[in-house]
Amino acid sequence: MAQMAKKKQLKKHKLKHGEQEQAIQPVQKEAASKARLQSPASVPARAMTGSGTTTERDFSYVGADLRKILILAACLISAELVLWILFSHTGLGTKVYQVIQP
């Protein structure tokens, strides 16, 4: 009786495997048709100029990053100038120095 159950399971497995192969074939045909649509003939002439392998690079994010870096640098330099004025031209520098000394 156990042998009969094994045979049924094998038959079911083969059937499922065959169904999977049949399901894969339409997907492969669809992928091949998409590849044909994206052939070099359908690519605009503008993209084909030059060596044909170069693409336009998008550096639009660089401007925003540089602006953030410049703002940070300006804040740090202004903080340094304010501290320099406070410590050198007022009595704050000597008081801080006395607090630090043991």
ABEGO torsion letter per residue (X at the ends): XAAAAAAAAAAAAAAAAAAAAAAAAAAAAAAAAAAAAABAAABBAAAABEAGABBBBBAAAAAAAAAAAAAAAAAAAAAAAAAAAAAAABAAAAAAAAAABX
